[in-house]
């Protein structure tokens, strides 16, 4: 240790590290667990959340560290790699450290993006299990979600075929569901564009209710969002009962409780509240819990995993999806508000190459050679791109946190480039550290670990961007101006009509504001890099998630079902029939 990632591929490093990964008994020792608090599941056991929390309810929490990033580019910023790296660095410093990340979806894994386990010597293991279903949370969510649709379609069929008296004999009341106003669809955890719009119930009256329907990818399900924000099993159960499946012909919501399917859905999901244990290649424990869909949902590892980690570790690291304008903003104003937890520090990940793109560097096309501007020293381009970094440093500082900028080092970086980014970050009021965790593991992350430990010694005057009492349209205006840098907000007539209705109904007073926009720019336009100026945020619609209790203002279109490319990863994945090892996954 460390292995040479310039020679070995990620799967080869993982394979070597997995030879000595912790046994269940070792995990119990590392985490201080009692015998009945670890649930066996091969190399990836679960931790019994409720038992551990009951035993440690009076134990003080450890330090809470969040990882976010600058606005992403095709060159990559390395949030998960940095999440693994800071845990390894703190481990090298002798600290009791662990973390939490989200589970990858089968859609990206079998498509273009691949898995999300970090890289080099800052990697999560076991990689194959992590990438292919783990302990079944996504399968349980798929089954629970689709059960709601089974209940809906069956109820619509029976109401179409039976009189009120016949329904009463079956202990059913007529819900009078509007087939043109169905909120939910079905889910599958693959990128299957052919299922975005479908017709079901073809055949006779015994073949279900004939209606238009749709599929989304499982990780976009409201149930995944609920798992991410639920505090415990009771909270999960209550939120499931409030999911709006459809509306009746008078416009009233039809919930899973109305369909009497909410209890069975929770039964499918009862085990999902227990996070799964994996680890870094240097064997720091990592909880894997909740999924990756970071736009319309919250895009965070779960509140449950963070509550558990703060009781079990002196330093607990959690990762937010996308950049600080989306991921950190939702962590700050939604997740922390719901959990009651207050972070000690936020790590803002940046790379020299990505900053150069924000400075106006040439377009990068996957599969083509990278332009030389990204592989040769160019301080002018880099300094211009640092505007994006400074903007996001200032966003984090508005929460009362003084961030630590992690310069995620790449072999083509020069000392002068690192020095420039450090200077800019420090002038903006942040600590900054160069980290070589990809190349050197924990040894390469010592400077970052020291900066984080130093930051954790400071008192944090944590405050939300807006009060919960603030009306929805005003919240959106504040987020657009203070976080994205917009001049204001333009509301489409439909969106404004909905916003007024939500603002006047007390039922929605405590619903979280879950902004929906591109992650590729601070603005709504993905091609606008750096810090766009002189623009307004257009809101075209607002989606409602009754169980998760989210209102989702939408700045642009979004599909809940991605498509599969012409050269997907599954073309290269196979199994060695002699050893059973999966090949080609990474």
C-alpha positions in Angstrom: 0.0 0.0 0.0 -0.6 2.2 -1.7 -1.0 0.5 -5.1 0.1 2.3 -8.3 -3.1 3.6 -10.0 -1.1 4.7 -13.0 -0.5 1.0 -13.7 -3.4 -0.9 -12.0 -7.0 -0.3 -12.9 -9.5 0.4 -10.2 -10.9 -3.2 -10.2 -7.4 -4.5 -9.7 -6.7 -2.3 -6.7 -10.1 -3.3 -5.3 -9.4 -6.9 -5.8 -6.1 -6.7 -3.9 -7.7 -4.6 -1.1 -10.7 -7.0 -0.8 -8.3 -9.9 0.1 -8.0 -8.3 3.6 -11.2 -6.4 4.0 -12.9 -6.6 7.4 -14.8 -9.6 8.5 -18.2 -9.1 10.3 -16.3 -9.7 13.6 -13.7 -7.1 12.6 -16.5 -4.6 11.7 -18.1 -5.1 15.1 -14.8 -4.4 16.8 -14.1 -1.3 14.7 -17.5 0.2 15.2 -18.0 -1.0 18.8 -21.1 -2.9 18.0 -22.8 -5.6 20.1 -23.6 -9.0 18.6 -27.2 -8.5 17.7 -26.5 -5.1 16.1 -24.8 -6.5 13.0 -27.1 -8.2 10.4 -25.0 -10.7 8.3 -25.1 -10.4 4.5 -22.0 -11.9 2.9 -19.2 -9.3 2.7 -21.6 -6.4 3.2 -23.5 -6.7 6.4 -26.2 -4.3 7.6 -26.2 -2.4 10.8 -29.4 -2.5 12.9 -30.1 1.2 13.0 -32.8 1.2 15.7 -30.9 -1.0 18.1 -27.7 1.0 17.9 -29.5 4.3 18.2 -31.4 3.2 21.3 -28.2 2.0 23.0 -26.2 5.2 22.1 -29.0 7.8 22.3 -27.2 9.7 25.0 -23.7 9.5 23.4 -22.4 12.9 22.1 -22.2 13.1 18.3 -18.9 13.2 16.5 -17.7 15.9 14.0 -20.0 16.2 10.9 -18.1 16.7 7.6 -19.9 17.3 4.3 -18.3 16.9 0.8 -19.5 19.0 -2.1 -17.9 20.5 -5.2 -17.6 23.2 -7.8 -20.0 23.1 -10.8 -19.2 19.8 -12.6 -17.7 19.4 -16.0 -16.9 16.4 -18.2 -13.4 16.5 -16.7 -14.7 15.4 -13.3 -14.1 16.8 -9.9 -13.9 13.6 -7.8 -16.4 14.1 -4.9 -16.6 10.4 -4.1 -12.9 9.9 -4.5 -12.3 12.8 -2.1 -14.9 11.4 0.3 -12.9 8.2 0.4 -9.6 10.1 0.5 -10.5 12.3 3.5 -11.6 9.2 5.5 -8.3 7.5 4.6 -6.3 10.7 5.6 -8.1 11.0 8.9 -7.5 7.3 9.4 -3.8 7.8 8.9 -3.9 10.5 11.5 -5.2 7.9 14.0 -8.8 9.2 14.0 -11.9 7.1 14.5 -13.6 7.9 11.2 -16.3 6.6 8.9 -18.7 8.0 6.3 -21.8 7.6 4.2 -22.4 7.6 0.5 -25.3 6.7 -1.8 -25.8 3.5 -3.7 -25.3 3.6 -7.4 -28.2 2.9 -9.8 -28.3 0.1 -12.3 -29.1 2.6 -15.0 -25.8 4.5 -15.0 -23.8 1.4 -14.1 -25.0 -0.5 -17.2 -24.9 2.6 -19.3 -22.2 5.3 -19.6 -21.4 6.7 -16.2 -20.5 3.4 -14.6 -20.3 2.9 -10.9 -19.6 5.6 -8.2 -17.0 4.0 -5.9 -14.3 6.6 -6.2 -11.0 5.7 -7.8 -7.3 4.9 -7.5 -6.3 4.5 -3.9 -9.4 6.4 -2.7 -11.9 3.7 -3.5 -14.8 1.9 -1.9 -14.9 -1.9 -1.7 -16.2 -4.5 -2.4 -16.8 -2.9 -5.8 -18.8 -5.6 -7.5 -21.3 -5.9 -4.7 -21.5 -2.1 -4.3 -22.3 -1.8 -8.1 -24.7 -4.7 -8.5 -27.5 -4.4 -6.0 -25.7 -4.6 -2.7 -28.2 -5.8 0.0 -31.3 -5.1 -2.1 -32.6 -1.6 -1.1 -33.2 -0.6 -4.7 -35.1 -3.9 -5.3 -37.2 -3.3 -2.2 -38.1 0.2 -3.4 -38.9 -1.1 -6.9 -41.3 -3.7 -5.4 -42.9 -1.3 -2.9 -43.4 1.4 -5.6 -44.8 -1.0 -8.2 -47.2 -2.5 -5.6 -48.8 1.0 -5.3 -49.4 0.9 -9.1 -50.8 -2.6 -8.9 -53.2 -1.5 -6.3 -54.2 1.6 -8.3 -54.8 -0.3 -11.6 -56.7 -3.1 -9.8 -58.9 -0.6 -8.0 -59.7 1.2 -11.3 -60.5 -2.1 -12.9 -62.9 -3.1 -10.1 -64.6 0.3 -9.9 -65.2 0.1 -13.7 -66.7 -3.4 -13.5 -68.7 -3.3 -10.2 -71.6 -1.2 -9.0 -71.4 0.7 -5.7 -73.3 -2.1 -4.0 -71.0 -4.8 -5.4 -68.0 -2.7 -4.2 -69.5 -2.4 -0.7 -69.8 -6.2 -0.5 -66.1 -6.4 -1.1 -65.6 -3.8 1.6 -64.5 -1.1 -0.9 -65.7 2.4 -1.4 -65.6 4.1 -4.8 -62.6 6.4 -5.1 -63.7 7.6 -8.6 -60.1 7.9 -9.8 -59.5 10.1 -12.8 -57.5 8.0 -15.4 -56.3 11.2 -17.0 -54.8 12.5 -13.7 -52.5 9.7 -12.4 -49.4 11.0 -10.7 -47.3 7.9 -10.3 -46.0 5.5 -12.9 -44.0 2.2 -12.7 -40.3 2.0 -12.0 -37.3 -0.2 -13.1 -33.7 0.5 -12.3 -32.4 0.7 -15.8 -32.2 3.4 -18.4 -35.1 2.3 -20.6 -36.3 5.2 -22.8 -38.8 2.9 -24.5 -40.8 2.7 -21.3 -41.2 6.5 -20.7 -44.7 6.5 -22.2 -46.8 3.3 -22.4 -50.4 1.9 -22.6 -51.4 -0.8 -20.0 -54.6 -2.9 -19.7 -54.8 -4.0 -23.3 -57.1 -7.0 -23.8 -60.4 -7.5 -22.1 -62.0 -6.3 -18.9 -60.2 -8.9 -16.9 -56.8 -7.6 -18.0 -56.7 -4.5 -15.9 -57.8 -0.9 -16.6 -56.9 0.4 -20.0 -54.9 3.6 -19.5 -51.8 5.6 -20.5 -48.9 5.1 -18.0 -45.2 5.5 -17.7 -42.0 4.2 -16.2 -39.3 6.1 -14.3 -35.9 4.9 -13.1 -36.2 3.4 -9.5 -33.8 5.9 -7.9 -36.2 8.7 -9.0 -39.0 7.1 -7.0 -40.5 9.2 -4.2 -39.8 6.2 -2.0 -36.1 6.7 -2.5 -36.5 10.3 -1.5 -38.5 9.2 1.6 -35.7 6.7 2.6 -33.2 9.6 2.4 -35.1 11.9 4.7 -36.9 9.5 7.1 -35.6 9.6 10.7 -36.7 6.1 11.6 -39.1 3.3 10.8 -42.1 5.2 12.2 -41.3 8.3 10.1 -40.9 6.1 7.0 -44.2 4.4 7.6 -46.1 7.7 8.0 -44.5 9.3 4.9 -45.4 6.2 2.8 -49.0 6.6 3.7 -49.1 10.1 2.3 -47.8 9.4 -1.2 -50.2 10.8 -3.8 -50.8 8.1 -6.5 -53.5 9.8 -8.5 -56.4 12.3 -8.2 -60.2 11.7 -8.3 -62.5 13.4 -10.8 -63.0 16.3 -8.5 -59.2 16.9 -8.2 -58.8 15.5 -4.7 -55.6 13.4 -4.0 -55.8 9.6 -3.9 -53.0 8.4 -1.5 -51.5 5.0 -0.9 -53.5 5.0 2.4 -56.7 5.4 0.4 -55.7 2.4 -1.7 -54.9 0.5 1.6 -51.5 -0.4 0.2 -49.3 1.7 2.4 -48.7 -0.9 5.1 -47.7 -3.6 2.5 -45.3 -1.1 0.9 -43.7 -0.4 4.3 -43.4 -4.2 4.8 -41.4 -4.4 1.6 -39.2 -1.6 2.8 -38.8 -2.5 6.5 -35.2 -3.6 6.0 -34.1 -0.6 4.0 -33.7 1.5 7.1 -30.6 -0.4 8.0 -27.5 0.9 6.2 -25.1 -1.4 4.5 -21.5 -1.6 5.6 -18.7 -1.3 3.0 -15.2 0.2 3.5 -12.4 2.2 1.8 -9.4 0.3 0.4 -7.7 1.3 3.7 -10.6 -0.2 5.6 -12.4 2.8 7.1 -16.0 1.8 7.4 -18.5 3.4 5.0 -22.3 3.2 5.2 -24.1 2.9 1.9 -27.7 4.2 2.1 -30.2 5.9 -0.3 -29.7 6.5 -4.0 -28.1 8.9 -6.4 -31.0 10.9 -8.0 -29.8 14.4 -7.0 -32.0 16.7 -9.0 -35.7 16.2 -8.3 -34.9 14.4 -5.1 -32.5 15.4 -2.3 -29.4 13.7 -3.6 -27.9 12.9 -0.2 -26.8 9.9 1.7 -29.6 9.3 4.3 -30.3 11.1 7.5 -30.4 7.6 9.1 -26.8 6.9 8.0 -25.6 10.2 9.2 -27.3 9.9 12.6 -25.7 6.4 13.0 -22.3 7.6 11.9 -22.2 10.5 14.2 -22.8 8.1 17.1 -20.2 5.6 16.0 -17.4 7.8 14.7 -15.4 10.8 16.0 -15.4 12.1 12.5 -18.3 11.3 10.1 -18.1 12.2 6.4 -21.2 12.5 4.2 -21.4 13.3 0.5 -23.9 15.6 -1.3 -24.8 15.0 -5.0 -23.9 17.5 -7.7 -22.2 20.9 -7.0 -22.7 23.2 -4.0 -25.5 25.2 -5.7 -27.7 22.1 -5.7 -26.1 19.5 -3.4 -24.9 21.7 -0.6 -28.0 23.9 -0.8 -30.2 20.9 -0.3 -28.0 19.6 2.5 -28.0 23.0 4.2 -31.7 24.0 3.9 -33.5 20.7 3.6 -31.5 17.8 5.1 -30.1 19.6 8.1 -33.4 21.2 8.8 -35.2 17.8 8.8 -32.5 16.0 10.7 -31.7 18.8 13.2 -27.9 18.0 12.7 -25.4 20.8 12.3 -22.2 20.3 10.2 -18.8 21.3 11.4 -17.2 21.8 8.0 -17.9 21.5 4.3 -15.2 20.3 1.9 -15.5 22.0 -1.5 -13.7 19.8 -4.2 -12.1 21.4 -7.2 -9.7 20.3 -9.9 -7.4 22.6 -11.9 -8.7 21.1 -15.2 -12.3 21.7 -14.4 -11.6 25.3 -13.2 -9.9 25.9 -16.6 -13.1 24.8 -18.4 -15.0 27.3 -16.3 -12.5 29.9 -17.3 -13.5 29.5 -21.0 -11.4 26.4 -21.9 -12.3 24.5 -25.0 -15.1 22.0 -25.1 -14.2 18.4 -24.0 -15.8 15.6 -26.0 -15.8 12.2 -24.3 -13.7 9.7 -26.3 -11.6 12.4 -28.0 -8.2 13.7 -26.9 -8.2 16.4 -24.2 -7.2 19.8 -25.6 -3.7 20.8 -24.4 -5.1 23.8 -22.4 -6.0 21.2 -19.8 -2.6 19.4 -19.7 -0.3 22.4 -19.8 0.1 25.2 -17.4 -2.3 28.1 -18.1 -2.6 30.4 -15.2 -4.7 33.0 -17.0 -7.4 30.4 -17.9 -7.3 29.0 -14.4 -7.6 32.3 -12.6 -10.7 33.2 -14.7 -12.2 29.8 -13.9 -11.7 30.4 -10.2 -14.7 32.7 -10.3 -16.9 29.6 -10.0 -14.9 28.4 -7.0 -15.1 31.8 -5.2 -18.9 32.0 -5.9 -19.5 28.6 -4.3 -17.1 29.3 -1.4 -19.4 32.3 -0.7 -22.5 30.1 -0.9 -21.1 27.8 1.7 -20.1 30.7 4.0 -23.7 32.0 4.0 -24.5 28.9 6.1 -22.0 30.0 8.8 -19.5 27.4 7.7 -15.9 28.3 6.7 -15.2 25.7 3.9 -12.1 23.7 3.2 -11.2 23.7 -0.5 -9.8 20.4 -1.6 -7.6 20.8 -4.7 -8.0 17.3 -6.1 -4.6 16.9 -7.6 -4.0 15.5 -11.1 -0.6 14.6 -12.6 -0.6 17.3 -15.2 -1.1 20.1 -12.5 1.8 22.3 -11.8 3.0 23.8 -8.5 2.1 27.3 -9.8 -1.4 26.2 -10.6 -1.9 24.7 -7.1 -0.5 27.9 -5.5 -2.9 30.1 -7.5 -6.0 28.1 -6.5 -4.8 28.1 -2.9 -4.3 31.9 -2.9 -7.7 32.5 -4.5 -9.5 30.2 -2.0 -7.7 31.7 1.0 -8.5 35.3 -0.1 -12.1 34.3 -0.4 -12.0 33.2 3.3 -11.6 29.4 3.0 -8.9 27.0 4.0 -7.3 25.2 1.1 -5.3 21.9 0.8 -3.8 20.0 -2.1 -4.7 16.3 -1.9 -3.2 13.3 -3.7 -5.5 10.7 -2.4 -6.1 9.1 -5.8 -2.4 8.5 -6.2 -1.3 7.9 -2.6 -4.4 7.1 -0.6 -4.4 8.3 3.0 -0.8 9.4 2.8 -1.7 11.7 0.0 -4.6 13.2 2.0 -2.7 14.3 5.1 -2.7 18.0 4.3 -6.4 17.8 3.7 -7.0 15.9 6.9 -5.1 18.4 8.9 -7.1 21.3 7.4 -10.4 19.5 8.1 -9.4 18.7 11.7 -8.3 22.3 12.2 -11.6 23.6 10.8 -13.6 21.3 13.1 -12.1 23.1 16.1 -13.9 26.3 15.2 -17.4 27.1 16.4 -19.9 27.2 13.6 -22.8 29.7 13.6 -24.9 27.5 11.4 -28.0 29.3 10.0 -30.5 28.5 7.2 -30.8 30.6 4.1 -34.5 31.2 4.7 -37.0 30.6 7.5 -39.6 27.8 7.1 -42.3 30.4 7.4 -41.2 32.2 4.2 -43.7 31.8 1.3 -42.6 29.5 -1.6 -42.1 32.1 -4.3 -40.0 34.2 -1.9 -37.9 31.1 -1.0 -37.2 30.5 -4.7 -36.3 34.1 -5.2 -33.8 33.9 -2.4 -32.2 30.7 -3.6 -32.0 32.0 -7.2 -30.3 35.2 -6.2 -28.2 34.1 -3.2 -27.1 30.7 -4.4 -27.3 30.7 -8.2 -26.5 34.4 -8.8 -29.6 35.1 -10.8 -31.1 38.6 -11.1 -34.6 37.3 -10.3 -37.2 34.6 -11.1 -39.7 34.5 -13.9 -42.8 32.3 -13.2 -44.8 30.6 -16.0 -48.5 31.1 -15.5 -49.0 27.4 -14.5 -46.2 27.5 -12.0 -47.4 30.8 -10.4 -50.9 29.5 -10.2 -49.7 26.4 -8.3 -47.4 28.4 -6.1 -50.2 30.7 -5.0 -52.4 27.6 -4.2 -49.6 26.0 -2.1 -48.9 29.3 -0.3 -52.5 29.6 0.7 -52.9 26.0 1.9 -51.5 25.4 5.5 -51.0 21.7 4.6 -47.9 22.7 2.6 -46.4 25.1 5.1 -43.7 22.7 6.2 -43.0 21.2 2.8 -39.3 21.4 1.8 -38.4 23.5 -1.3 -36.6 21.1 -3.6 -35.2 23.0 -6.5 -34.9 21.3 -9.9 -32.4 22.6 -12.4 -29.4 21.5 -14.4 -26.3 20.6 -12.4 -24.0 21.6 -15.2 -24.2 25.3 -14.6 -25.1 27.8 -11.8 -27.9 28.8 -14.1 -30.7 26.9 -15.8 -28.7 26.7 -19.0 -26.2 23.8 -19.0 -23.8 25.5 -21.5 -23.2 28.6 -19.3 -20.0 27.9 -17.4 -18.2 29.9 -14.8 -20.4 32.5 -13.1 -23.1 33.6 -15.5 -24.2 37.3 -15.3 -27.4 39.1 -16.3 -29.9 36.3 -16.3 -33.2 35.3 -14.6 -34.3 31.8 -13.5 -37.4 30.6 -15.3 -39.8 28.3 -13.3 -42.2 26.4 -15.6 -43.9 24.1 -13.1 -44.0 22.7 -9.6 -44.1 19.1 -8.7 -45.5 17.8 -5.4 -44.3 14.8 -3.4 -46.8 14.3 -0.6 -45.0 11.6 1.3 -41.5 13.1 1.1 -43.1 16.5 1.7 -41.3 18.2 -1.2 -42.4 21.0 -3.4 -40.2 20.9 -6.5 -40.0 24.2 -8.6 -38.8 23.2 -12.0 -36.3 25.4 -13.9 -36.4 23.4 -17.2 -37.5 20.0 -18.3 -36.4 16.8 -16.6 -36.9 13.2 -17.4 -37.3 10.6 -14.7 -36.3 7.9 -17.1 -32.8 8.3 -18.7 -32.0 6.7 -22.0 -29.4 4.0 -22.9 -26.5 5.0 -25.2 -25.4 3.2 -28.4 -22.3 2.0 -26.6 -23.4 1.0 -23.0 -21.2 -0.6 -20.4 -23.2 -3.8 -20.4 -21.6 -4.7 -23.7 -18.3 -5.3 -21.9 -19.6 -7.0 -18.7 -19.5 -10.8 -18.2 -18.8 -13.5 -15.7 -15.8 -15.8 -15.5 -17.6 -19.1 -15.3 -14.7 -20.8 -13.6 -14.2 -18.3 -10.7 -17.6 -16.5 -10.7 -15.9 -13.1 -10.8 -17.6 -10.3 -12.7 -15.5 -8.9 -15.5 -15.6 -5.6 -17.3 -17.7 -3.7 -14.7 -15.1 -1.0 -14.1 
